[in-house]
Amino acid sequence: MKKLLSLLTVASMMAVAVVGVHAEDTEITNDGGAQATVTKTNESSYSVLIPKAIDLGTATEKEFAVQAKGNIAPTQTLSVTVEETIAMTRTGDAGYSGSATAELADATWTGNALTSDYTSKNGTVTFEETKAGSYTGTAEFTVTLQ
């Protein structure tokens, strides 16, 4: 019986040695309390909608909207920009060289300005060509999170 008790005592001492105290832990040896820091990190996420097409019809200027929603850190800024110059081609006129102008001012959202609902920022495309014909170009948008 003494041998069994001795073996159990040695085994329990070894178990305590294996568990041990980690350097990051707070050891309490007397009555009292301690504090533990609790942390969690959520990655920023967002969604941006840009127009699939901007049809001026017969007008020289057309307004468009970009929209954003999401959850970004308070120190981050989500920005949408558009290249100012849009090279335009004219159907059936290989020698045509013209351009439209795109403007999208202040399309930024910072930290808490983004929510789970889309918010819009407006821009315009201007193309003042007066010659008859069909014209096509591509507006290049860039989205960045800084």
Secondary structure, 3 states (H helix, E strand, C coil): CHHHHHHHHHHHHHHHHHHCCCCCCCCCCCCCCCCCCCCCCCCCEEEEECCCCCCCCCCCEEEEEEEEEEECCCCCEEEEEECCEEEEEECCEEEEEEEEEEECCCCEEEHHHCCCCCEEEEEEEECCCCCCCCEEECCCEEEEEC
